[in-house]
Amino acid sequence: MAYINASSALTRVKLFIIKDADATTPGTPVEADFLATVTASTGAFTLTTANGPIVVPGLQDVTINNANGSFRWKQLDQSGENVITTNATNSLSGNFVLDPLTFWGDGSGSLASDEGIFKLSNDRTQVAFLIAPEGVIDKTVLMGTGFISALAPTVSADSPVWVSPITIEVNGDFIKYDSTLAA
């Protein structure tokens, strides 16, 4: 049995966010909307700067949720319930350590990296995302569009750095793609 390893420099989970409107084809992001190049030997990558991707820093955990709905009904001529599945509710959630630049943005323009995660959420801006569950080197990635929600930064004496949950409520389906940028 093989496992999805996320513990080495090459296989660490990465989450990239851009404004959906800045994607090559809004509503259908592609890998090149986020990454220009990837180095196969180190996992280093170059961002597609024209789209201003945010690399969500300090990810502590990630949950990819694909929850099919269901409709159930009973009939008088049967002793058990009938069920059919309905559309899935998809989301991507996790927790991250706040970095001032990615959370607040630098205010220098209108790209995602300029505005920051907080403004994208607060303005209800549709975003495009790429999540790389096992790194960005010739592996399966998931992409899609949606809206950032559930930001709730906290700090305490036991946790002296700001940490926040983040959820991307996916608009439609996840797009499964096999990464091919590694050189």
PyMOL CGO cylinders between C-alpha atoms (Angstrom):
from pymol import cmd
from pymol.cgo import CYLINDER

trace = [
    CYLINDER, 0.00, 0.00, 0.00, 1.27, 3.47, -0.84, 0.3, 1, 1, 1, 1, 1, 1,
    CYLINDER, 1.27, 3.47, -0.84, 0.60, 6.55, 1.24, 0.3, 1, 1, 1, 1, 1, 1,
    CYLINDER, 0.60, 6.55, 1.24, 0.36, 10.22, 0.29, 0.3, 1, 1, 1, 1, 1, 1,
    CYLINDER, 0.36, 10.22, 0.29, 3.46, 11.63, 1.94, 0.3, 1, 1, 1, 1, 1, 1,
    CYLINDER, 3.46, 11.63, 1.94, 3.42, 15.29, 2.93, 0.3, 1, 1, 1, 1, 1, 1,
    CYLINDER, 3.42, 15.29, 2.93, 6.50, 15.42, 5.16, 0.3, 1, 1, 1, 1, 1, 1,
    CYLINDER, 6.50, 15.42, 5.16, 9.49, 16.19, 2.95, 0.3, 1, 1, 1, 1, 1, 1,
    CYLINDER, 9.49, 16.19, 2.95, 10.58, 19.39, 1.24, 0.3, 1, 1, 1, 1, 1, 1,
    CYLINDER, 10.58, 19.39, 1.24, 9.42, 17.95, -2.09, 0.3, 1, 1, 1, 1, 1, 1,
    CYLINDER, 9.42, 17.95, -2.09, 6.02, 16.75, -0.86, 0.3, 1, 1, 1, 1, 1, 1,
    CYLINDER, 6.02, 16.75, -0.86, 4.85, 19.50, 1.50, 0.3, 1, 1, 1, 1, 1, 1,
    CYLINDER, 4.85, 19.50, 1.50, 1.27, 20.64, 1.05, 0.3, 1, 1, 1, 1, 1, 1,
    CYLINDER, 1.27, 20.64, 1.05, 0.91, 23.96, -0.77, 0.3, 1, 1, 1, 1, 1, 1,
    CYLINDER, 0.91, 23.96, -0.77, -2.17, 26.16, -1.16, 0.3, 1, 1, 1, 1, 1, 1,
    CYLINDER, -2.17, 26.16, -1.16, -2.19, 28.93, -3.78, 0.3, 1, 1, 1, 1, 1, 1,
    CYLINDER, -2.19, 28.93, -3.78, -4.95, 31.54, -4.16, 0.3, 1, 1, 1, 1, 1, 1,
    CYLINDER, -4.95, 31.54, -4.16, -5.59, 34.11, -6.91, 0.3, 1, 1, 1, 1, 1, 1,
    CYLINDER, -5.59, 34.11, -6.91, -8.60, 36.19, -7.86, 0.3, 1, 1, 1, 1, 1, 1,
    CYLINDER, -8.60, 36.19, -7.86, -10.75, 34.12, -10.20, 0.3, 1, 1, 1, 1, 1, 1,
    CYLINDER, -10.75, 34.12, -10.20, -11.05, 37.15, -12.50, 0.3, 1, 1, 1, 1, 1, 1,
    CYLINDER, -11.05, 37.15, -12.50, -7.25, 37.05, -12.98, 0.3, 1, 1, 1, 1, 1, 1,
    CYLINDER, -7.25, 37.05, -12.98, -7.24, 33.42, -14.19, 0.3, 1, 1, 1, 1, 1, 1,
    CYLINDER, -7.24, 33.42, -14.19, -6.56, 32.74, -17.87, 0.3, 1, 1, 1, 1, 1, 1,
    CYLINDER, -6.56, 32.74, -17.87, -10.16, 31.56, -18.17, 0.3, 1, 1, 1, 1, 1, 1,
    CYLINDER, -10.16, 31.56, -18.17, -12.22, 32.74, -15.17, 0.3, 1, 1, 1, 1, 1, 1,
    CYLINDER, -12.22, 32.74, -15.17, -14.16, 29.83, -13.67, 0.3, 1, 1, 1, 1, 1, 1,
    CYLINDER, -14.16, 29.83, -13.67, -11.67, 27.26, -14.99, 0.3, 1, 1, 1, 1, 1, 1,
    CYLINDER, -11.67, 27.26, -14.99, -8.22, 27.81, -13.47, 0.3, 1, 1, 1, 1, 1, 1,
    CYLINDER, -8.22, 27.81, -13.47, -5.16, 26.04, -14.87, 0.3, 1, 1, 1, 1, 1, 1,
    CYLINDER, -5.16, 26.04, -14.87, -1.83, 25.27, -13.22, 0.3, 1, 1, 1, 1, 1, 1,
    CYLINDER, -1.83, 25.27, -13.22, -0.05, 28.04, -15.13, 0.3, 1, 1, 1, 1, 1, 1,
    CYLINDER, -0.05, 28.04, -15.13, -2.36, 30.62, -13.49, 0.3, 1, 1, 1, 1, 1, 1,
    CYLINDER, -2.36, 30.62, -13.49, -0.47, 29.94, -10.23, 0.3, 1, 1, 1, 1, 1, 1,
    CYLINDER, -0.47, 29.94, -10.23, 2.98, 28.57, -11.10, 0.3, 1, 1, 1, 1, 1, 1,
    CYLINDER, 2.98, 28.57, -11.10, 5.41, 29.50, -13.86, 0.3, 1, 1, 1, 1, 1, 1,
    CYLINDER, 5.41, 29.50, -13.86, 8.08, 26.85, -13.15, 0.3, 1, 1, 1, 1, 1, 1,
    CYLINDER, 8.08, 26.85, -13.15, 8.86, 24.09, -10.66, 0.3, 1, 1, 1, 1, 1, 1,
    CYLINDER, 8.86, 24.09, -10.66, 12.31, 22.61, -10.01, 0.3, 1, 1, 1, 1, 1, 1,
    CYLINDER, 12.31, 22.61, -10.01, 12.02, 18.82, -9.78, 0.3, 1, 1, 1, 1, 1, 1,
    CYLINDER, 12.02, 18.82, -9.78, 15.10, 18.30, -7.60, 0.3, 1, 1, 1, 1, 1, 1,
    CYLINDER, 15.10, 18.30, -7.60, 14.18, 20.79, -4.85, 0.3, 1, 1, 1, 1, 1, 1,
    CYLINDER, 14.18, 20.79, -4.85, 10.46, 21.51, -5.13, 0.3, 1, 1, 1, 1, 1, 1,
    CYLINDER, 10.46, 21.51, -5.13, 11.23, 25.22, -5.51, 0.3, 1, 1, 1, 1, 1, 1,
    CYLINDER, 11.23, 25.22, -5.51, 8.71, 27.08, -7.64, 0.3, 1, 1, 1, 1, 1, 1,
    CYLINDER, 8.71, 27.08, -7.64, 8.32, 30.39, -9.40, 0.3, 1, 1, 1, 1, 1, 1,
    CYLINDER, 8.32, 30.39, -9.40, 4.94, 32.08, -9.12, 0.3, 1, 1, 1, 1, 1, 1,
    CYLINDER, 4.94, 32.08, -9.12, 3.03, 33.45, -12.08, 0.3, 1, 1, 1, 1, 1, 1,
    CYLINDER, 3.03, 33.45, -12.08, 3.53, 37.04, -10.97, 0.3, 1, 1, 1, 1, 1, 1,
    CYLINDER, 3.53, 37.04, -10.97, 1.03, 38.52, -13.43, 0.3, 1, 1, 1, 1, 1, 1,
    CYLINDER, 1.03, 38.52, -13.43, -1.80, 36.92, -11.39, 0.3, 1, 1, 1, 1, 1, 1,
    CYLINDER, -1.80, 36.92, -11.39, -0.42, 37.78, -7.94, 0.3, 1, 1, 1, 1, 1, 1,
    CYLINDER, -0.42, 37.78, -7.94, -0.82, 34.36, -6.30, 0.3, 1, 1, 1, 1, 1, 1,
    CYLINDER, -0.82, 34.36, -6.30, -0.87, 34.09, -2.53, 0.3, 1, 1, 1, 1, 1, 1,
    CYLINDER, -0.87, 34.09, -2.53, 0.92, 31.08, -1.12, 0.3, 1, 1, 1, 1, 1, 1,
    CYLINDER, 0.92, 31.08, -1.12, -0.94, 30.50, 2.15, 0.3, 1, 1, 1, 1, 1, 1,
    CYLINDER, -0.94, 30.50, 2.15, 1.85, 30.47, 4.78, 0.3, 1, 1, 1, 1, 1, 1,
    CYLINDER, 1.85, 30.47, 4.78, 2.24, 28.28, 7.83, 0.3, 1, 1, 1, 1, 1, 1,
    CYLINDER, 2.24, 28.28, 7.83, -0.41, 25.70, 6.98, 0.3, 1, 1, 1, 1, 1, 1,
    CYLINDER, -0.41, 25.70, 6.98, -1.04, 23.60, 10.06, 0.3, 1, 1, 1, 1, 1, 1,
    CYLINDER, -1.04, 23.60, 10.06, -3.68, 21.26, 8.67, 0.3, 1, 1, 1, 1, 1, 1,
    CYLINDER, -3.68, 21.26, 8.67, -5.88, 20.94, 5.60, 0.3, 1, 1, 1, 1, 1, 1,
    CYLINDER, -5.88, 20.94, 5.60, -9.20, 19.20, 4.98, 0.3, 1, 1, 1, 1, 1, 1,
    CYLINDER, -9.20, 19.20, 4.98, -10.51, 18.57, 1.47, 0.3, 1, 1, 1, 1, 1, 1,
    CYLINDER, -10.51, 18.57, 1.47, -14.25, 18.00, 1.78, 0.3, 1, 1, 1, 1, 1, 1,
    CYLINDER, -14.25, 18.00, 1.78, -16.40, 16.42, -0.92, 0.3, 1, 1, 1, 1, 1, 1,
    CYLINDER, -16.40, 16.42, -0.92, -19.74, 15.67, 0.73, 0.3, 1, 1, 1, 1, 1, 1,
    CYLINDER, -19.74, 15.67, 0.73, -22.44, 14.34, -1.54, 0.3, 1, 1, 1, 1, 1, 1,
    CYLINDER, -22.44, 14.34, -1.54, -25.92, 15.22, -0.45, 0.3, 1, 1, 1, 1, 1, 1,
    CYLINDER, -25.92, 15.22, -0.45, -28.71, 12.71, -0.39, 0.3, 1, 1, 1, 1, 1, 1,
    CYLINDER, -28.71, 12.71, -0.39, -32.46, 12.59, -0.80, 0.3, 1, 1, 1, 1, 1, 1,
    CYLINDER, -32.46, 12.59, -0.80, -34.31, 9.87, 1.09, 0.3, 1, 1, 1, 1, 1, 1,
    CYLINDER, -34.31, 9.87, 1.09, -37.85, 8.67, 0.84, 0.3, 1, 1, 1, 1, 1, 1,
    CYLINDER, -37.85, 8.67, 0.84, -40.03, 5.86, 2.14, 0.3, 1, 1, 1, 1, 1, 1,
    CYLINDER, -40.03, 5.86, 2.14, -42.60, 3.84, 0.26, 0.3, 1, 1, 1, 1, 1, 1,
    CYLINDER, -42.60, 3.84, 0.26, -45.50, 1.90, 1.66, 0.3, 1, 1, 1, 1, 1, 1,
    CYLINDER, -45.50, 1.90, 1.66, -44.52, -1.23, -0.29, 0.3, 1, 1, 1, 1, 1, 1,
    CYLINDER, -44.52, -1.23, -0.29, -40.94, -1.43, 1.12, 0.3, 1, 1, 1, 1, 1, 1,
    CYLINDER, -40.94, -1.43, 1.12, -39.49, -1.99, 4.58, 0.3, 1, 1, 1, 1, 1, 1,
    CYLINDER, -39.49, -1.99, 4.58, -36.36, 0.12, 3.99, 0.3, 1, 1, 1, 1, 1, 1,
    CYLINDER, -36.36, 0.12, 3.99, -35.66, 3.66, 2.83, 0.3, 1, 1, 1, 1, 1, 1,
    CYLINDER, -35.66, 3.66, 2.83, -34.65, 4.59, -0.68, 0.3, 1, 1, 1, 1, 1, 1,
    CYLINDER, -34.65, 4.59, -0.68, -31.84, 7.05, -1.30, 0.3, 1, 1, 1, 1, 1, 1,
    CYLINDER, -31.84, 7.05, -1.30, -30.28, 8.90, -4.20, 0.3, 1, 1, 1, 1, 1, 1,
    CYLINDER, -30.28, 8.90, -4.20, -27.31, 11.21, -4.09, 0.3, 1, 1, 1, 1, 1, 1,
    CYLINDER, -27.31, 11.21, -4.09, -27.59, 14.89, -4.91, 0.3, 1, 1, 1, 1, 1, 1,
    CYLINDER, -27.59, 14.89, -4.91, -25.01, 17.56, -5.66, 0.3, 1, 1, 1, 1, 1, 1,
    CYLINDER, -25.01, 17.56, -5.66, -21.89, 17.63, -3.51, 0.3, 1, 1, 1, 1, 1, 1,
    CYLINDER, -21.89, 17.63, -3.51, -20.99, 20.38, -1.11, 0.3, 1, 1, 1, 1, 1, 1,
    CYLINDER, -20.99, 20.38, -1.11, -17.28, 20.92, -1.68, 0.3, 1, 1, 1, 1, 1, 1,
    CYLINDER, -17.28, 20.92, -1.68, -14.93, 22.90, 0.51, 0.3, 1, 1, 1, 1, 1, 1,
    CYLINDER, -14.93, 22.90, 0.51, -11.30, 23.23, 1.44, 0.3, 1, 1, 1, 1, 1, 1,
    CYLINDER, -11.30, 23.23, 1.44, -10.45, 24.17, 5.01, 0.3, 1, 1, 1, 1, 1, 1,
    CYLINDER, -10.45, 24.17, 5.01, -7.52, 24.37, 7.36, 0.3, 1, 1, 1, 1, 1, 1,
    CYLINDER, -7.52, 24.37, 7.36, -5.59, 26.50, 9.80, 0.3, 1, 1, 1, 1, 1, 1,
    CYLINDER, -5.59, 26.50, 9.80, -2.62, 28.73, 9.12, 0.3, 1, 1, 1, 1, 1, 1,
    CYLINDER, -2.62, 28.73, 9.12, -0.20, 30.99, 10.96, 0.3, 1, 1, 1, 1, 1, 1,
    CYLINDER, -0.20, 30.99, 10.96, -0.84, 34.58, 9.92, 0.3, 1, 1, 1, 1, 1, 1,
    CYLINDER, -0.84, 34.58, 9.92, 1.78, 36.45, 7.98, 0.3, 1, 1, 1, 1, 1, 1,
    CYLINDER, 1.78, 36.45, 7.98, 1.02, 40.20, 7.78, 0.3, 1, 1, 1, 1, 1, 1,
    CYLINDER, 1.02, 40.20, 7.78, 1.78, 40.49, 4.06, 0.3, 1, 1, 1, 1, 1, 1,
    CYLINDER, 1.78, 40.49, 4.06, -0.39, 37.58, 2.91, 0.3, 1, 1, 1, 1, 1, 1,
    CYLINDER, -0.39, 37.58, 2.91, -3.18, 38.26, 5.41, 0.3, 1, 1, 1, 1, 1, 1,
    CYLINDER, -3.18, 38.26, 5.41, -3.49, 42.05, 4.99, 0.3, 1, 1, 1, 1, 1, 1,
    CYLINDER, -3.49, 42.05, 4.99, -1.81, 42.48, 1.58, 0.3, 1, 1, 1, 1, 1, 1,
    CYLINDER, -1.81, 42.48, 1.58, 0.48, 45.35, 0.74, 0.3, 1, 1, 1, 1, 1, 1,
    CYLINDER, 0.48, 45.35, 0.74, -2.19, 47.59, -0.80, 0.3, 1, 1, 1, 1, 1, 1,
    CYLINDER, -2.19, 47.59, -0.80, -0.07, 48.30, -3.87, 0.3, 1, 1, 1, 1, 1, 1,
    CYLINDER, -0.07, 48.30, -3.87, -2.57, 47.10, -6.48, 0.3, 1, 1, 1, 1, 1, 1,
    CYLINDER, -2.57, 47.10, -6.48, -5.58, 44.95, -7.20, 0.3, 1, 1, 1, 1, 1, 1,
    CYLINDER, -5.58, 44.95, -7.20, -4.09, 41.44, -7.43, 0.3, 1, 1, 1, 1, 1, 1,
    CYLINDER, -4.09, 41.44, -7.43, -4.77, 38.85, -4.73, 0.3, 1, 1, 1, 1, 1, 1,
    CYLINDER, -4.77, 38.85, -4.73, -1.27, 39.28, -3.28, 0.3, 1, 1, 1, 1, 1, 1,
    CYLINDER, -1.27, 39.28, -3.28, -1.80, 43.06, -3.12, 0.3, 1, 1, 1, 1, 1, 1,
    CYLINDER, -1.80, 43.06, -3.12, -5.16, 42.80, -1.34, 0.3, 1, 1, 1, 1, 1, 1,
    CYLINDER, -5.16, 42.80, -1.34, -4.47, 39.88, 1.01, 0.3, 1, 1, 1, 1, 1, 1,
    CYLINDER, -4.47, 39.88, 1.01, -6.60, 37.04, 2.31, 0.3, 1, 1, 1, 1, 1, 1,
    CYLINDER, -6.60, 37.04, 2.31, -8.65, 39.24, 4.66, 0.3, 1, 1, 1, 1, 1, 1,
    CYLINDER, -8.65, 39.24, 4.66, -9.79, 41.65, 1.93, 0.3, 1, 1, 1, 1, 1, 1,
    CYLINDER, -9.79, 41.65, 1.93, -10.59, 38.80, -0.47, 0.3, 1, 1, 1, 1, 1, 1,
    CYLINDER, -10.59, 38.80, -0.47, -12.85, 37.33, 2.20, 0.3, 1, 1, 1, 1, 1, 1,
    CYLINDER, -12.85, 37.33, 2.20, -14.32, 40.63, 3.41, 0.3, 1, 1, 1, 1, 1, 1,
    CYLINDER, -14.32, 40.63, 3.41, -15.15, 41.79, -0.14, 0.3, 1, 1, 1, 1, 1, 1,
    CYLINDER, -15.15, 41.79, -0.14, -16.60, 38.36, -1.02, 0.3, 1, 1, 1, 1, 1, 1,
    CYLINDER, -16.60, 38.36, -1.02, -14.27, 38.12, -4.02, 0.3, 1, 1, 1, 1, 1, 1,
    CYLINDER, -14.27, 38.12, -4.02, -14.47, 34.86, -5.97, 0.3, 1, 1, 1, 1, 1, 1,
    CYLINDER, -14.47, 34.86, -5.97, -11.05, 33.23, -5.88, 0.3, 1, 1, 1, 1, 1, 1,
    CYLINDER, -11.05, 33.23, -5.88, -9.36, 30.43, -7.78, 0.3, 1, 1, 1, 1, 1, 1,
    CYLINDER, -9.36, 30.43, -7.78, -7.20, 28.00, -5.82, 0.3, 1, 1, 1, 1, 1, 1,
    CYLINDER, -7.20, 28.00, -5.82, -4.70, 25.21, -6.34, 0.3, 1, 1, 1, 1, 1, 1,
    CYLINDER, -4.70, 25.21, -6.34, -4.07, 22.75, -3.51, 0.3, 1, 1, 1, 1, 1, 1,
    CYLINDER, -4.07, 22.75, -3.51, -1.12, 20.41, -3.89, 0.3, 1, 1, 1, 1, 1, 1,
    CYLINDER, -1.12, 20.41, -3.89, -1.68, 17.62, -1.33, 0.3, 1, 1, 1, 1, 1, 1,
    CYLINDER, -1.68, 17.62, -1.33, 1.72, 16.01, -1.98, 0.3, 1, 1, 1, 1, 1, 1,
    CYLINDER, 1.72, 16.01, -1.98, 3.76, 18.89, -3.35, 0.3, 1, 1, 1, 1, 1, 1,
    CYLINDER, 3.76, 18.89, -3.35, 3.95, 20.44, -6.80, 0.3, 1, 1, 1, 1, 1, 1,
    CYLINDER, 3.95, 20.44, -6.80, 6.30, 17.96, -8.52, 0.3, 1, 1, 1, 1, 1, 1,
    CYLINDER, 6.30, 17.96, -8.52, 4.42, 15.88, -11.11, 0.3, 1, 1, 1, 1, 1, 1,
    CYLINDER, 4.42, 15.88, -11.11, 1.67, 14.94, -8.67, 0.3, 1, 1, 1, 1, 1, 1,
    CYLINDER, 1.67, 14.94, -8.67, -2.09, 15.27, -8.53, 0.3, 1, 1, 1, 1, 1, 1,
    CYLINDER, -2.09, 15.27, -8.53, -3.35, 18.73, -7.60, 0.3, 1, 1, 1, 1, 1, 1,
    CYLINDER, -3.35, 18.73, -7.60, -6.88, 20.00, -7.11, 0.3, 1, 1, 1, 1, 1, 1,
    CYLINDER, -6.88, 20.00, -7.11, -8.07, 23.33, -8.46, 0.3, 1, 1, 1, 1, 1, 1,
    CYLINDER, -8.07, 23.33, -8.46, -11.34, 25.19, -8.38, 0.3, 1, 1, 1, 1, 1, 1,
    CYLINDER, -11.34, 25.19, -8.38, -13.07, 28.44, -7.61, 0.3, 1, 1, 1, 1, 1, 1,
    CYLINDER, -13.07, 28.44, -7.61, -14.93, 29.62, -4.55, 0.3, 1, 1, 1, 1, 1, 1,
    CYLINDER, -14.93, 29.62, -4.55, -15.12, 32.11, -1.73, 0.3, 1, 1, 1, 1, 1, 1,
    CYLINDER, -15.12, 32.11, -1.73, -12.95, 32.49, 1.37, 0.3, 1, 1, 1, 1, 1, 1,
    CYLINDER, -12.95, 32.49, 1.37, -14.84, 32.28, 4.64, 0.3, 1, 1, 1, 1, 1, 1,
    CYLINDER, -14.84, 32.28, 4.64, -14.45, 31.35, 8.30, 0.3, 1, 1, 1, 1, 1, 1,
    CYLINDER, -14.45, 31.35, 8.30, -11.48, 33.59, 9.04, 0.3, 1, 1, 1, 1, 1, 1,
    CYLINDER, -11.48, 33.59, 9.04, -11.22, 33.88, 12.84, 0.3, 1, 1, 1, 1, 1, 1,
    CYLINDER, -11.22, 33.88, 12.84, -7.70, 34.88, 13.90, 0.3, 1, 1, 1, 1, 1, 1,
    CYLINDER, -7.70, 34.88, 13.90, -6.83, 34.12, 17.51, 0.3, 1, 1, 1, 1, 1, 1,
    CYLINDER, -6.83, 34.12, 17.51, -3.86, 34.60, 19.78, 0.3, 1, 1, 1, 1, 1, 1,
    CYLINDER, -3.86, 34.60, 19.78, -3.36, 33.53, 23.38, 0.3, 1, 1, 1, 1, 1, 1,
    CYLINDER, -3.36, 33.53, 23.38, -0.69, 33.13, 26.04, 0.3, 1, 1, 1, 1, 1, 1,
    CYLINDER, -0.69, 33.13, 26.04, -0.37, 29.46, 25.08, 0.3, 1, 1, 1, 1, 1, 1,
    CYLINDER, -0.37, 29.46, 25.08, -0.22, 30.28, 21.36, 0.3, 1, 1, 1, 1, 1, 1,
    CYLINDER, -0.22, 30.28, 21.36, 1.61, 33.61, 21.03, 0.3, 1, 1, 1, 1, 1, 1,
    CYLINDER, 1.61, 33.61, 21.03, 1.36, 33.84, 17.24, 0.3, 1, 1, 1, 1, 1, 1,
    CYLINDER, 1.36, 33.84, 17.24, -1.83, 34.67, 15.39, 0.3, 1, 1, 1, 1, 1, 1,
    CYLINDER, -1.83, 34.67, 15.39, -3.49, 31.57, 13.91, 0.3, 1, 1, 1, 1, 1, 1,
    CYLINDER, -3.49, 31.57, 13.91, -6.69, 31.47, 11.88, 0.3, 1, 1, 1, 1, 1, 1,
    CYLINDER, -6.69, 31.47, 11.88, -8.95, 28.90, 10.34, 0.3, 1, 1, 1, 1, 1, 1,
    CYLINDER, -8.95, 28.90, 10.34, -9.68, 29.37, 6.64, 0.3, 1, 1, 1, 1, 1, 1,
    CYLINDER, -9.68, 29.37, 6.64, -12.34, 27.79, 4.46, 0.3, 1, 1, 1, 1, 1, 1,
    CYLINDER, -12.34, 27.79, 4.46, -12.77, 28.06, 0.73, 0.3, 1, 1, 1, 1, 1, 1,
    CYLINDER, -12.77, 28.06, 0.73, -16.39, 27.30, -0.09, 0.3, 1, 1, 1, 1, 1, 1,
    CYLINDER, -16.39, 27.30, -0.09, -15.99, 25.69, -3.51, 0.3, 1, 1, 1, 1, 1, 1,
    CYLINDER, -15.99, 25.69, -3.51, -18.24, 26.92, -6.30, 0.3, 1, 1, 1, 1, 1, 1,
    CYLINDER, -18.24, 26.92, -6.30, -18.95, 23.73, -8.26, 0.3, 1, 1, 1, 1, 1, 1,
    CYLINDER, -18.95, 23.73, -8.26, -16.57, 20.80, -8.57, 0.3, 1, 1, 1, 1, 1, 1,
    CYLINDER, -16.57, 20.80, -8.57, -12.94, 20.26, -7.72, 0.3, 1, 1, 1, 1, 1, 1,
    CYLINDER, -12.94, 20.26, -7.72, -10.79, 19.98, -10.86, 0.3, 1, 1, 1, 1, 1, 1,
    CYLINDER, -10.79, 19.98, -10.86, -8.33, 17.07, -10.53, 0.3, 1, 1, 1, 1, 1, 1,
    CYLINDER, -8.33, 17.07, -10.53, -5.16, 17.64, -12.51, 0.3, 1, 1, 1, 1, 1, 1,
    CYLINDER, -5.16, 17.64, -12.51, -1.80, 15.90, -12.83, 0.3, 1, 1, 1, 1, 1, 1,
    CYLINDER, -1.80, 15.90, -12.83, 0.93, 18.54, -12.42, 0.3, 1, 1, 1, 1, 1, 1,
    CYLINDER, 0.93, 18.54, -12.42, 3.39, 18.70, -15.31, 0.3, 1, 1, 1, 1, 1, 1,
    CYLINDER, 3.39, 18.70, -15.31, 5.50, 21.81, -14.67, 0.3, 1, 1, 1, 1, 1, 1,
    CYLINDER, 5.50, 21.81, -14.67, 8.52, 20.15, -13.01, 0.3, 1, 1, 1, 1, 1, 1,
    CYLINDER, 8.52, 20.15, -13.01, 11.74, 20.57, -14.95, 0.3, 1, 1, 1, 1, 1, 1,
]
cmd.load_cgo(trace, "trace")
